[in-house]
Protein backbone atom coordinates (compact mmCIF):
# COMPACT_ATOMS: atom_id res chain seq x y z
CA UNK A 1 0.00 0.00 0.00
CA UNK A 2 2.77 2.46 0.86
CA UNK A 3 4.18 2.11 -2.64
CA UNK A 4 0.81 3.22 -4.04
CA UNK A 5 0.72 6.29 -1.83
CA UNK A 6 4.35 7.21 -2.50
CA UNK A 7 3.69 6.93 -6.25
CA UNK A 8 1.35 9.94 -5.87
CA UNK A 9 4.14 12.15 -4.51
CA UNK A 10 3.99 14.01 -1.21
CA UNK A 11 1.43 12.66 1.19
CA UNK A 12 0.06 12.90 4.70
CA UNK A 13 -1.35 9.95 6.59
CA UNK A 14 -3.66 10.47 9.54
CA UNK A 15 -3.58 7.44 11.79
CA UNK A 16 -6.94 7.61 13.56
CA UNK A 17 -8.82 5.34 15.90
CA UNK A 18 -12.62 5.42 15.91
CA UNK A 19 -15.46 3.32 17.26
CA UNK A 20 -16.53 0.93 14.48
CA UNK A 21 -20.05 2.36 14.54
CA UNK A 22 -18.72 5.86 13.72
CA UNK A 23 -16.33 5.13 10.85
CA UNK A 24 -18.86 5.68 8.05
CA UNK A 25 -19.97 8.99 9.60
CA UNK A 26 -16.35 10.08 9.97
CA UNK A 27 -15.58 9.29 6.34
CA UNK A 28 -18.70 11.19 5.22
CA UNK A 29 -17.58 14.28 7.16
CA UNK A 30 -13.90 13.94 6.18
CA UNK A 31 -14.62 13.88 2.44
CA UNK A 32 -15.72 17.53 2.11
CA UNK A 33 -12.84 18.72 4.34
CA UNK A 34 -10.43 16.90 2.07
CA UNK A 35 -12.02 18.32 -1.06
CA UNK A 36 -12.07 21.87 0.35
CA UNK A 37 -8.34 21.55 1.06
CA UNK A 38 -7.74 20.55 -2.56
CA UNK A 39 -6.44 17.15 -1.51
CA UNK A 40 -7.34 13.65 -2.66
CA UNK A 41 -7.99 10.85 -0.15
CA UNK A 42 -6.44 7.40 -0.33
CA UNK A 43 -8.19 5.41 2.36
CA UNK A 44 -6.16 2.66 3.97
CA UNK A 45 -7.62 0.96 6.97
CA UNK A 46 -7.97 -2.15 9.01
CA UNK A 47 -11.53 -1.30 9.80
CA UNK A 48 -12.18 -4.39 11.88
CA UNK A 49 -10.38 -2.81 14.84
CA UNK A 50 -11.39 0.80 14.18
CA UNK A 51 -8.08 2.04 12.79
CA UNK A 52 -8.25 4.30 9.76
CA UNK A 53 -5.15 5.50 7.96
CA UNK A 54 -6.63 8.40 6.03
CA UNK A 55 -3.93 9.34 3.54
CA UNK A 56 -4.16 12.42 1.38
CA UNK A 57 -2.17 13.49 -1.66
CA UNK A 58 -2.09 16.76 -3.56
CA UNK A 59 -2.59 15.15 -6.96
CA UNK A 60 -1.54 17.51 -9.75
CA UNK A 61 -1.37 20.51 -7.39
CA UNK A 62 1.87 21.53 -5.68
CA UNK A 63 2.26 20.39 -2.07
CA UNK A 64 1.47 23.33 0.18
CA UNK A 65 2.67 22.73 3.76
CA UNK A 66 0.47 25.49 5.19
CA UNK A 67 -2.63 24.10 3.48
CA UNK A 68 -1.84 20.59 4.71
CA UNK A 69 -1.25 21.88 8.27
CA UNK A 70 -4.62 23.66 8.25
CA UNK A 71 -6.26 20.49 6.91
CA UNK A 72 -4.61 18.44 9.65
CA UNK A 73 -5.97 20.78 12.34
CA UNK A 74 -9.48 20.47 10.88
CA UNK A 75 -9.22 16.68 10.76
CA UNK A 76 -7.98 16.50 14.36
CA UNK A 77 -10.93 18.69 15.38
CA UNK A 78 -13.27 16.34 13.51
CA UNK A 79 -11.77 13.33 15.30
CA UNK A 80 -12.21 15.16 18.61
CA UNK A 81 -15.89 15.71 17.72
CA UNK A 82 -16.13 11.94 17.32
CA UNK A 83 -14.44 11.35 20.71
CA UNK A 84 -11.71 9.57 18.79
CA UNK A 85 -7.94 9.58 18.73
CA UNK A 86 -5.71 11.40 16.25
CA UNK A 87 -3.08 8.73 16.81
CA UNK A 88 -3.72 5.00 16.81
CA UNK A 89 -1.23 2.15 16.67
CA UNK A 90 1.53 4.13 14.94
CA UNK A 91 1.93 6.44 17.92
CA UNK A 92 3.03 10.06 18.00
CA UNK A 93 6.46 9.90 16.40
CA UNK A 94 7.96 13.05 14.94
CA UNK A 95 5.00 14.07 12.81
CA UNK A 96 2.52 14.54 15.64
CA UNK A 97 4.59 16.17 18.38
CA UNK A 98 3.04 19.61 17.83
CA UNK A 99 -0.46 18.14 17.59
CA UNK A 100 0.04 16.27 20.85
CA UNK A 101 1.20 19.40 22.65
CA UNK A 102 -1.69 21.42 21.21
CA UNK A 103 -4.43 18.85 21.84
CA UNK A 104 -3.60 17.64 25.34
CA UNK A 105 -4.37 19.53 28.51
CA UNK A 106 -1.24 20.76 30.35
CA UNK A 107 -1.79 18.25 33.18
CA UNK A 108 -2.09 15.38 30.68
CA UNK A 109 1.07 16.46 28.92
CA UNK A 110 2.99 16.75 32.20
CA UNK A 111 1.82 13.26 33.20
CA UNK A 112 3.13 11.86 29.92
CA UNK A 113 6.44 13.64 30.50
CA UNK A 114 6.63 12.16 34.02
CA UNK A 115 5.93 8.63 32.77
CA UNK A 116 8.49 9.00 29.99
CA UNK A 117 11.09 10.26 32.47
CA UNK A 118 10.34 7.27 34.71
CA UNK A 119 10.99 4.88 31.82
CA UNK A 120 13.94 6.80 30.36
CA UNK A 121 15.48 9.01 33.08
CA UNK A 122 18.63 9.68 31.05
CA UNK A 123 16.61 10.84 28.01
CA UNK A 124 18.37 8.46 25.63
CA UNK A 125 15.31 7.22 23.72
CA UNK A 126 14.60 9.65 20.88
CA UNK A 127 15.74 12.70 22.85
CA UNK A 128 13.51 15.71 22.28
CA UNK A 129 11.45 14.03 19.59
CA UNK A 130 8.41 12.65 21.36
CA UNK A 131 7.95 14.85 24.40
CA UNK A 132 9.91 17.86 25.44
CA UNK A 133 11.84 17.29 28.65
CA UNK A 134 9.92 17.84 31.86
CA UNK A 135 10.96 21.01 33.66
MDAnalysis code that builds the backbone (N, CA, C; Angstrom):
import MDAnalysis as mda
import numpy as np

u = mda.Universe.empty(405, n_residues=135, atom_resindex=np.repeat(np.arange(135), 3), trajectory=True)
u.add_TopologyAttr("name", ["N", "CA", "C"] * 135)
u.add_TopologyAttr("resid", np.arange(1, 136))
u.add_TopologyAttr("resname", ["UNK", "UNK", "UNK", "UNK", "UNK", "UNK", "UNK", "UNK", "UNK", "UNK", "UNK", "UNK", "UNK", "UNK", "UNK", "UNK", "UNK", "UNK", "UNK", "UNK", "UNK", "UNK", "UNK", "UNK", "UNK", "UNK", "UNK", "UNK", "UNK", "UNK", "UNK", "UNK", "UNK", "UNK", "UNK", "UNK", "UNK", "UNK", "UNK", "UNK", "UNK", "UNK", "UNK", "UNK", "UNK", "UNK", "UNK", "UNK", "UNK", "UNK", "UNK", "UNK", "UNK", "UNK", "UNK", "UNK", "UNK", "UNK", "UNK", "UNK", "UNK", "UNK", "UNK", "UNK", "UNK", "UNK", "UNK", "UNK", "UNK", "UNK", "UNK", "UNK", "UNK", "UNK", "UNK", "UNK", "UNK", "UNK", "UNK", "UNK", "UNK", "UNK", "UNK", "UNK", "UNK", "UNK", "UNK", "UNK", "UNK", "UNK", "UNK", "UNK", "UNK", "UNK", "UNK", "UNK", "UNK", "UNK", "UNK", "UNK", "UNK", "UNK", "UNK", "UNK", "UNK", "UNK", "UNK", "UNK", "UNK", "UNK", "UNK", "UNK", "UNK", "UNK", "UNK", "UNK", "UNK", "UNK", "UNK", "UNK", "UNK", "UNK", "UNK", "UNK", "UNK", "UNK", "UNK", "UNK", "UNK", "UNK", "UNK", "UNK", "UNK", "UNK", "UNK"])
u.atoms.positions = np.array([
    [0.804, -1.191, 0.000],
    [0.000, 0.000, 0.000],
    [0.855, 1.267, 0.000],
    [1.937, 1.264, 0.782],
    [2.771, 2.456, 0.860],
    [3.316, 2.827, -0.513],
    [3.672, 1.831, -1.312],
    [4.181, 2.111, -2.644],
    [3.148, 2.873, -3.474],
    [1.882, 2.534, -3.309],
    [0.812, 3.215, -4.037],
    [0.716, 4.674, -3.615],
    [0.799, 4.920, -2.329],
    [0.722, 6.288, -1.829],
    [1.935, 7.083, -2.303],
    [3.108, 6.528, -2.134],
    [4.346, 7.213, -2.504],
    [4.351, 7.541, -4.002],
    [3.744, 6.687, -4.807],
    [3.687, 6.932, -6.249],
    [2.930, 8.217, -6.586],
    [2.102, 8.703, -5.662],
    [1.353, 9.942, -5.871],
    [2.132, 11.179, -5.438],
    [3.336, 11.012, -4.956],
    [4.144, 12.152, -4.513],
    [3.980, 12.413, -3.030],
    [4.109, 13.658, -2.628],
    [3.994, 14.012, -1.215],
    [2.645, 13.571, -0.667],
    [2.658, 13.150, 0.586],
    [1.430, 12.662, 1.189],
    [1.439, 12.918, 2.684],
    [0.261, 12.828, 3.258],
    [0.063, 12.899, 4.703],
    [-0.834, 11.733, 5.069],
    [-0.493, 11.023, 6.116],
    [-1.352, 9.948, 6.592],
    [-1.791, 10.271, 8.006],
    [-3.089, 10.302, 8.208],
    [-3.658, 10.471, 9.536],
    [-3.995, 9.091, 10.066],
    [-3.414, 8.745, 11.167],
    [-3.579, 7.439, 11.793],
    [-4.604, 7.612, 12.915],
    [-5.868, 7.338, 12.611],
    [-6.937, 7.607, 13.565],
    [-7.524, 6.318, 14.113],
    [-8.139, 6.455, 15.263],
    [-8.819, 5.337, 15.902],
    [-10.237, 5.787, 16.226],
    [-11.216, 5.060, 15.727],
    [-12.622, 5.416, 15.914],
    [-13.431, 4.193, 16.336],
    [-14.537, 4.433, 17.019],
    [-15.465, 3.319, 17.255],
    [-15.972, 2.803, 15.903],
    [-16.099, 1.505, 15.755],
    [-16.533, 0.934, 14.476],
    [-17.835, 1.551, 13.992],
    [-18.741, 1.825, 14.908],
    [-20.046, 2.360, 14.537],
    [-19.978, 3.784, 13.997],
    [-18.843, 4.458, 14.145],
    [-18.717, 5.859, 13.720],
    [-17.853, 6.053, 12.485],
    [-17.253, 4.989, 11.977],
    [-16.327, 5.130, 10.852],
    [-17.011, 5.699, 9.614],
    [-18.175, 5.184, 9.249],
    [-18.859, 5.679, 8.052],
    [-19.195, 7.164, 8.198],
    [-19.666, 7.575, 9.370],
    [-19.967, 8.994, 9.599],
    [-18.710, 9.845, 9.492],
    [-17.619, 9.346, 10.055],
    [-16.352, 10.076, 9.975],
    [-15.941, 10.267, 8.527],
    [-15.987, 9.200, 7.741],
    [-15.577, 9.290, 6.341],
    [-16.477, 10.254, 5.569],
    [-17.776, 10.258, 5.877],
    [-18.702, 11.194, 5.225],
    [-18.343, 12.640, 5.537],
    [-17.920, 12.912, 6.756],
    [-17.579, 14.279, 7.157],
    [-16.157, 14.657, 6.718],
    [-15.279, 13.671, 6.600],
    [-13.899, 13.941, 6.183],
    [-13.813, 14.268, 4.694],
    [-14.684, 13.686, 3.898],
    [-14.616, 13.880, 2.444],
    [-14.702, 15.349, 2.036],
    [-15.685, 16.124, 2.525],
    [-15.717, 17.531, 2.107],
    [-14.540, 18.343, 2.636],
    [-14.027, 18.017, 3.823],
    [-12.845, 18.722, 4.336],
    [-11.647, 18.487, 3.427],
    [-11.530, 17.260, 2.965],
    [-10.433, 16.899, 2.071],
    [-10.569, 17.632, 0.742],
    [-11.778, 17.636, 0.211],
    [-12.025, 18.315, -1.065],
    [-11.783, 19.814, -0.937],
    [-12.262, 20.433, 0.145],
    [-12.065, 21.875, 0.354],
    [-10.583, 22.231, 0.431],
    [-9.778, 21.309, 0.950],
    [-8.338, 21.546, 1.060],
    [-7.622, 21.296, -0.271],
    [-8.353, 20.830, -1.265],
    [-7.739, 20.552, -2.561],
    [-6.883, 19.299, -2.545],
    [-7.199, 18.390, -1.640],
    [-6.439, 17.145, -1.510],
    [-7.292, 15.978, -1.973],
    [-6.633, 14.862, -2.236],
    [-7.336, 13.647, -2.655],
    [-7.093, 12.560, -1.622],
    [-8.161, 11.893, -1.159],
    [-7.987, 10.850, -0.151],
    [-7.576, 9.511, -0.762],
    [-6.764, 8.798, -0.033],
    [-6.435, 7.403, -0.330],
    [-6.678, 6.654, 0.977],
    [-7.807, 6.044, 1.104],
    [-8.193, 5.408, 2.358],
    [-7.506, 4.064, 2.503],
    [-6.823, 3.916, 3.625],
    [-6.164, 2.665, 3.965],
    [-6.573, 2.369, 5.391],
    [-7.122, 1.207, 5.630],
    [-7.616, 0.959, 6.968],
    [-7.647, -0.529, 7.260],
    [-7.589, -0.827, 8.540],
    [-7.974, -2.146, 9.008],
    [-9.186, -1.881, 9.881],
    [-10.300, -1.773, 9.187],
    [-11.531, -1.299, 9.796],
    [-12.048, -2.211, 10.897],
    [-11.679, -3.464, 10.883],
    [-12.180, -4.394, 11.883],
    [-11.849, -3.985, 13.302],
    [-10.747, -3.243, 13.485],
    [-10.382, -2.807, 14.840],
    [-10.515, -1.298, 15.008],
    [-11.113, -0.620, 14.035],
    [-11.386, 0.801, 14.176],
    [-10.246, 1.723, 13.795],
    [-9.200, 1.191, 13.200],
    [-8.084, 2.042, 12.785],
    [-8.263, 2.450, 11.335],
    [-8.110, 3.747, 11.105],
    [-8.246, 4.300, 9.764],
    [-6.992, 5.103, 9.464],
    [-6.253, 4.691, 8.456],
    [-5.149, 5.496, 7.962],
    [-5.715, 6.271, 6.782],
    [-6.020, 7.528, 7.030],
    [-6.631, 8.397, 6.029],
    [-5.508, 9.184, 5.383],
    [-5.034, 8.689, 4.241],
    [-3.930, 9.339, 3.545],
    [-4.482, 10.333, 2.540],
    [-3.783, 11.433, 2.377],
    [-4.159, 12.420, 1.375],
    [-2.938, 12.782, 0.545],
    [-3.208, 13.058, -0.724],
    [-2.170, 13.489, -1.657],
    [-2.654, 14.755, -2.350],
    [-1.731, 15.507, -2.904],
    [-2.088, 16.762, -3.565],
    [-2.505, 16.557, -5.012],
    [-2.268, 15.383, -5.548],
    [-2.593, 15.154, -6.956],
    [-1.702, 16.005, -7.835],
    [-2.306, 16.697, -8.801],
    [-1.539, 17.510, -9.748],
    [-1.119, 18.852, -9.149],
    [-1.705, 19.230, -8.008],
    [-1.369, 20.512, -7.386],
    [-0.038, 20.418, -6.649],
    [0.642, 21.552, -6.490],
    [1.866, 21.534, -5.678],
    [1.516, 21.282, -4.210],
    [2.436, 20.673, -3.508],
    [2.262, 20.393, -2.074],
    [2.439, 21.695, -1.314],
    [1.450, 22.085, -0.571],
    [1.470, 23.331, 0.183],
    [1.434, 22.986, 1.664],
    [2.558, 23.138, 2.348],
    [2.666, 22.731, 3.757],
    [1.670, 23.463, 4.647],
    [1.429, 24.740, 4.380],
    [0.466, 25.492, 5.192],
    [-0.955, 24.957, 4.999],
    [-1.297, 24.660, 3.771],
    [-2.630, 24.104, 3.482],
    [-2.799, 22.748, 4.152],
    [-1.773, 21.918, 4.099],
    [-1.838, 20.594, 4.715],
    [-1.913, 20.715, 6.241],
    [-1.182, 21.670, 6.822],
    [-1.247, 21.884, 8.275],
    [-2.643, 22.322, 8.698],
    [-3.260, 23.215, 7.944],
    [-4.619, 23.657, 8.250],
    [-5.600, 22.494, 8.120],
    [-5.418, 21.677, 7.094],
    [-6.259, 20.493, 6.914],
    [-6.099, 19.546, 8.097],
    [-4.865, 19.334, 8.525],
    [-4.610, 18.440, 9.655],
    [-5.329, 18.931, 10.902],
    [-5.270, 20.228, 11.171],
    [-5.973, 20.778, 12.340],
    [-7.478, 20.537, 12.243],
    [-8.035, 20.695, 11.059],
    [-9.477, 20.466, 10.877],
    [-9.818, 18.993, 11.073],
    [-8.960, 18.117, 10.597],
    [-9.225, 16.680, 10.763],
    [-9.101, 16.262, 12.226],
    [-8.125, 16.799, 12.933],
    [-7.983, 16.496, 14.359],
    [-9.213, 16.996, 15.115],
    [-9.709, 18.169, 14.750],
    [-10.929, 18.694, 15.380],
    [-12.116, 17.772, 15.085],
    [-12.198, 17.274, 13.864],
    [-13.265, 16.343, 13.513],
    [-13.165, 15.074, 14.349],
    [-11.962, 14.535, 14.477],
    [-11.773, 13.334, 15.300],
    [-12.158, 13.605, 16.749],
    [-11.836, 14.786, 17.247],
    [-12.215, 15.157, 18.607],
    [-13.736, 15.183, 18.736],
    [-14.422, 15.705, 17.718],
    [-15.888, 15.708, 17.724],
    [-16.451, 14.295, 17.807],
    [-15.712, 13.331, 17.287],
    [-16.129, 11.939, 17.315],
    [-15.631, 11.210, 18.565],
    [-15.033, 11.953, 19.505],
    [-14.438, 11.351, 20.710],
    [-13.449, 10.258, 20.334],
    [-12.660, 10.546, 19.316],
    [-11.711, 9.573, 18.787],
    [-10.295, 10.074, 18.968],
    [-9.348, 9.260, 18.558],
    [-7.940, 9.581, 18.728],
    [-7.315, 9.986, 17.396],
    [-6.438, 11.002, 17.449],
    [-5.712, 11.402, 16.246],
    [-4.473, 10.544, 16.040],
    [-4.236, 9.599, 16.935],
    [-3.080, 8.727, 16.809],
    [-3.430, 7.345, 17.322],
    [-3.396, 6.380, 16.432],
    [-3.725, 5.004, 16.812],
    [-2.432, 4.214, 17.016],
    [-2.326, 3.077, 16.360],
    [-1.233, 2.152, 16.671],
    [0.140, 2.627, 16.214],
    [0.227, 3.654, 15.384],
    [1.533, 4.131, 14.935],
    [2.141, 5.142, 15.897],
    [1.392, 5.562, 16.888],
    [1.933, 6.440, 17.921],
    [2.110, 7.876, 17.456],
    [2.846, 8.632, 18.250],
    [3.025, 10.057, 18.004],
    [4.173, 10.295, 17.029],
    [5.318, 9.712, 17.298],
    [6.458, 9.895, 16.405],
    [6.838, 11.356, 16.257],
    [7.514, 11.671, 15.195],
    [7.956, 13.046, 14.943],
    [6.834, 13.908, 14.356],
    [5.992, 13.301, 13.562],
    [5.001, 14.066, 12.812],
    [3.906, 14.662, 13.677],
    [3.658, 14.088, 14.847],
    [2.516, 14.538, 15.640],
    [2.890, 15.204, 16.958],
    [4.147, 15.554, 17.125],
    [4.589, 16.174, 18.380],
    [3.828, 17.473, 18.637],
    [3.737, 18.330, 17.639],
    [3.044, 19.610, 17.826],
    [1.556, 19.400, 18.075],
    [0.963, 18.435, 17.373],
    [-0.459, 18.141, 17.585],
    [-0.691, 17.643, 18.994],
    [0.174, 16.781, 19.482],
    [0.039, 16.269, 20.850],
    [0.090, 17.412, 21.852],
    [1.063, 18.286, 21.717],
    [1.204, 19.402, 22.650],
    [-0.003, 20.341, 22.579],
    [-0.550, 20.516, 21.390],
    [-1.689, 21.418, 21.213],
    [-2.989, 20.799, 21.723],
    [-3.156, 19.494, 21.556],
    [-4.433, 18.846, 21.844],
    [-4.589, 18.364, 23.291],
    [-3.511, 18.140, 23.972],
    [-3.601, 17.637, 25.342],
    [-3.640, 18.787, 26.341],
    [-4.345, 18.564, 27.411],
    [-4.365, 19.533, 28.505],
    [-2.981, 19.557, 29.146],
    [-2.571, 20.688, 29.728],
    [-1.239, 20.757, 30.345],
    [-0.989, 19.646, 31.364],
    [-1.977, 19.314, 32.177],
    [-1.787, 18.249, 33.180],
    [-1.575, 16.895, 32.509],
    [-2.278, 16.637, 31.414],
    [-2.088, 15.384, 30.685],
    [-0.682, 15.320, 30.099],
    [-0.248, 16.419, 29.528],
    [1.075, 16.464, 28.915],
    [2.166, 16.264, 29.970],
    [2.005, 16.922, 31.120],
    [2.988, 16.753, 32.204],
    [3.018, 15.309, 32.694],
    [1.859, 14.665, 32.782],
    [1.815, 13.261, 33.198],
    [2.580, 12.387, 32.207],
    [2.390, 12.629, 30.922],
    [3.128, 11.859, 29.917],
    [4.633, 12.090, 30.043],
    [5.028, 13.339, 30.305],
    [6.444, 13.639, 30.504],
    [6.984, 12.879, 31.722],
    [6.211, 12.845, 32.792],
    [6.632, 12.163, 34.019],
    [6.799, 10.669, 33.776],
    [5.850, 10.069, 33.074],
    [5.934, 8.633, 32.765],
    [7.151, 8.366, 31.885],
    [7.331, 9.191, 30.866],
    [8.487, 9.004, 29.988],
    [9.789, 9.106, 30.780],
    [9.880, 10.102, 31.661],
    [11.087, 10.264, 32.465],
    [11.303, 9.045, 33.362],
    [10.219, 8.469, 33.883],
    [10.344, 7.272, 34.712],
    [10.888, 6.085, 33.939],
    [10.529, 5.979, 32.677],
    [10.993, 4.881, 31.821],
    [12.393, 5.150, 31.289],
    [12.682, 6.410, 31.010],
    [13.936, 6.797, 30.362],
    [14.527, 8.026, 31.064],
    [15.010, 7.848, 32.316],
    [15.483, 9.010, 33.084],
    [16.672, 9.730, 32.453],
    [17.474, 9.034, 31.671],
    [18.632, 9.676, 31.048],
    [18.266, 10.364, 29.733],
    [17.041, 10.190, 29.255],
    [16.612, 10.837, 28.014],
    [17.315, 10.327, 26.777],
    [17.629, 9.030, 26.757],
    [18.373, 8.463, 25.626],
    [17.482, 7.997, 24.475],
    [16.203, 7.734, 24.755],
    [15.306, 7.222, 23.722],
    [14.690, 8.390, 22.952],
    [15.105, 8.565, 21.738],
    [14.602, 9.648, 20.881],
    [14.566, 10.982, 21.613],
    [15.724, 11.469, 22.050],
    [15.740, 12.703, 22.845],
    [15.109, 13.880, 22.116],
    [14.163, 14.527, 22.803],
    [13.512, 15.715, 22.283],
    [12.524, 15.508, 21.155],
    [12.323, 14.280, 20.742],
    [11.447, 14.031, 19.594],
    [9.993, 13.787, 19.997],
    [9.777, 13.034, 21.039],
    [8.407, 12.646, 21.357],
    [7.756, 13.588, 22.345],
    [8.443, 13.920, 23.384],
    [7.949, 14.854, 24.404],
    [9.115, 15.726, 24.820],
    [8.856, 16.991, 24.941],
    [9.909, 17.858, 25.444],
    [10.216, 17.443, 26.882],
    [11.423, 17.679, 27.306],
    [11.845, 17.286, 28.652],
    [10.992, 17.995, 29.699],
    [10.673, 17.260, 30.740],
    [9.922, 17.838, 31.860],
    [10.800, 18.857, 32.556],
    [10.182, 19.935, 33.001],
    [10.962, 21.008, 33.663],
    [10.957, 20.818, 35.158],
])
